[in-house]
């Protein structure tokens, strides 16, 4: 016989050899979720007995094990973007290491995300009543756009002054293949995921786009202009190409 000890709202439990987290709330049904790190989350109403939860686990055990093993294998292969969004994951802010902290609060009505100092360094804390990978990804992207807007505005202004050009507006976007662009009317567009790169690489993108305010092409004159401000731009471009697929997969 397998036993389940009574939890208080949230508790780490065990059913046979299967570890899982039980979350009780005012919901009406029982749900099972295998999160992006391969852990089983059971959500249940306060009124559902432990015997009923045990029965559900027993009936869904083949599915649970199959799903868990598939997610764990995917994480090992690092093929799934969802594998980046779990409690304890490392977010590469400015090519550093910021820990994602997922705080599930059954009573929370709104999602919040904050960057703050934790016991072992900076943490990006996500709080909400449910934090599956797709929700976490959406929240991080929303936060990332705001953060990137503040961070890159100062850097774009500083580089524009050094190069001696002006621009119309700065837009933070998300595109599939382009880190940045400069329109014919002087709008600078930057991918928010540039915040995941080192400053030397994001600066290369900024200078590249601002130099289009002088030459709206990729002629020899354009690259000479880039080289005046980023003498090692060829090396930086190679570094960017080496990491861009991994970063864009976030």
VENZI-V906459 format. One record per run of one state. SS is the DSSP state (H for helix, E for strand, - for the rest). FROM is the first residue (numbers start at 0). LEN is the number of residues. Records with the same first field share a line. If there is no record, write none. Layout:
SS->FROM-LEN ; FROM-LEN
//
This chain:
-->0-9 ; 15-2 ; 25-5 ; 34-5 ; 45-4 ; 59-1 ; 77-3 ; 84-5 ; 91-1 ; 95-2 ; 104-7 ; 118-2 ; 128-4 ; 163-6 ; 173-6 ; 182-5 ; 196-2 ; 211-8 ; 229-3 ; 248-2
E->9-6 ; 17-8 ; 30-4 ; 39-6 ; 89-2 ; 97-7 ; 111-7 ; 120-8 ; 169-4 ; 179-3 ; 187-4
H->49-10 ; 60-17 ; 80-4 ; 92-3 ; 132-31 ; 191-5 ; 198-13 ; 219-10 ; 232-16
//
